[in-house]
Amino acid sequence: LMTSPAIYMNRVVCLEYADHLLRMHKVRDNILLRNLFVLMTSSEMVAMSRLMSIFFLAFGLPLYFLAGKMKDMKEWNWGPVSMYRALDTFREKLMELKATPRKILKEDFMMEWFT
């Protein structure tokens, strides 16, 4: 999940580099590189990396923040036991997303999970 934004943003550069390598005589027979090139050019892989990037920005970063800053958030009554509230909110939003999958395309819905 954490690497998906980097994969999505850098896919063009990675593809150009893989194409350059595949044109070289010694690397041309590298099965793993050829498979990686085919995989990264597929529309399914591009869509999946984009979806995972959205998920990382929407709930991955906020949950990492809450988990990492727990010790500093005592004045707001937040601690290790309080994480259930974030997970309950996360579950509610996932159920809402499951009921209406088109909401994944709405930036307002996706970026305001924990507000």
Order of alpha helices (4+ residues) and beta strands (2+ residues): alpha-alpha-alpha-alpha-alpha-alpha-alpha
